[in-house]
Amino acid sequence: MYFAALLARTEDGWEASDTELDDVETLSDLADLAREASPDEDTVLVLIEQEDAWFGVVRLDGEEDPRIYVSDAAAAARSSYGEILLTDELLGRDPDDGDVLDALDLDGTEDGDSDEDDDDDAEEGAGAAGSAESVPHGPVGDALILDDLGVSEKELRLMSTDAVTEIAESLGASETLETVR
């Protein structure tokens, strides 16, 4: 089960809104959605949690690039919402690395003959192994993402099963968040 919410900091404190991620396909889409929640370019946090598996925090401060923290990259990689957060930059990958092999016709056949069953099996095995190797187990991203808001790196790394609630409590926004939960 997933839960996603936006917390926007305003002059009057934090405002929460439930967010629907069905139409979000990229980090850019998510950033646009978050920026819409705060027309005054205040700090906006997108909190995403998959029950007992992982959580993610995306922070936007005005027009700056989003800052991201994911508690367990390997678990998030198995989630469509997690994949949005796990950018090549966040994982320290060169986005062009995969394109080189994709551009080559390395299907393992001779003289252009194809064996579709063998190709499909090879691609599935290579894809699963490639993604597992390139996504680390454990946290990735900016662990200081909430430091200036009262959640230290150590506290963030120790959060697990109910991280979104713990973050909201630390920010003084737990009641606000509960209105959209």
N, C-alpha and C positions, 0 to 999 in steps of 0.2 A: 504494500500500500504506500502510495506517495502522498506527500503533503508539500505544497509550495505556497509561499506567501511573500508579499512585498512589505517591507517596513521603510517608510519614508520619514526622515527627520525634518520636522518643521519647527517654527518658532514656538509652537504650543506643545512640543514633544513628538513622540513617534505616532504615526498613523499607519495602520495595517490594512492591507487589502488582500483578499484571497486572489490567487492568480491561476488562470487556466493556461496550461502549457501545451495544449493540443496543437495550436497553430505555430508554436515556436520550433524552428528547425535548426537555427544557428545561434551562436553566441551574440551575433549582431542583432538578431530578432529579439533575444532576451534583453539585451541592453536597451533597445528601443522601447520595449514594453516597460522596463523599469523607469526610464527617463520620462515616460508619459505620466507616471505616478507622482512626479515631483516637478511641476512646471517652473519652480523657482531655482532649479539646479542644486537642491539640497542633496545630502547623502541619502542614497537609496540602497537598501540591502535586499537581495533576493535570497530567500532561504528555501532550500530544497532538501527533503529528507525522504529516504526510503527506509521504512521501518526496519530497525535492527541490522541494516546493511551498510549504509553510508549516508553522509550529509554533505551538502555543498553550500558555500556562501559566495555570492557575487556582490561586489560593492562597486557602486558608481558614485563618483563625486563630480557633479556637473558634466562637462564634456570630456573628462579624462577617460582613458582606456579602462575597461573593467578590470578589477582585481578579483582573483578567484582563489578559493581554497576548497579542496575536496578531501574528505577524511580518509577515503580508501579508493584509490584510483582503479584498482582491479575490479572491485565490486561495482563501481560507477560505470565502468566500461561495458558491463553487461546490461546496462539500463539505457533506454533511449534518452532519458533526461540527462543522465550522467555523461553520455557521449557529447552532448551539447557543450558541456563545461570542459571536457578533456581535449583542449586544443593541442595542436602540434607544439606550439610555443610552451604551453604549460608542462607538457611531457618532455620537453627538451629534444624533440625530434625535428629533423629537417623535412618540411612538407614535400620536398621534391624526391626524397628517397624512394618512396613507393612508385612514383611515376615512371622511373627509369625501367623497372621490371615490367610494369604494365604496358609500356610502349613497345617492348620487345615481344616478338611472337615466340615465346618459349613454351610451346605446348607439349614438347616431348615426342612429337611425331616427326617422321622423315618425309621429305618432299611434299610438305603441305597437306599430307593425309591427316585426318583427324579421327580421334577415337573419343567421342563425347563422354562416354561413361568414365573413362580413365581421367579425362580432363576435369570433370566435375569433382571427382574424388580428390584429385591432387589439389585443386583450388581450395576446396573446403579445408583440407588438412593444413595447407600452407597459410590460409587466412587465420585459422584458429591459433596456430603456433606463432605466427607473426604478431598477432595482436596481444597474445599472452606475454610474449617476450618484451614487447615495447611498452607495456603498461605496468608500472610497479605496484606491488602490494603496499598499502599504507598511504599516508597523506602526501598530497602534492599541492603546490601553489604557495600563495602568500600567507604564511602562518601568522603574520603580524597584521592581517587584514582588519581586525577589530581591536587592536591594541590601544589605539587612542580613544576608543569608546568604552574601555574598561574590561575587555576580555583579552587576557595575555595569551601569548603563544602557547605557554604551558597549559593553561586552562582549555584553550581551543583543542589542543592535541589530546587531552584527556577526555573530552566529550565523546559520547558514543550513541547510546540508544535513544535518548530524547534530547538531542543537541539543540534543535530549534527552540524548544521550550527553555532550555538552559541559557541560550544566547539571549532570548527575549527577557528573561529574568535579569540577566546581567546588565542589559540596556535599560531596565526599568519599563519594559514594554510588554510584560507578560499578560496583563489584563487586556491590552489592546490586541495582542495576537490571538488570545482566546476568543475574541468576538468573531474572528474569521475561521477558526478551526472547526 
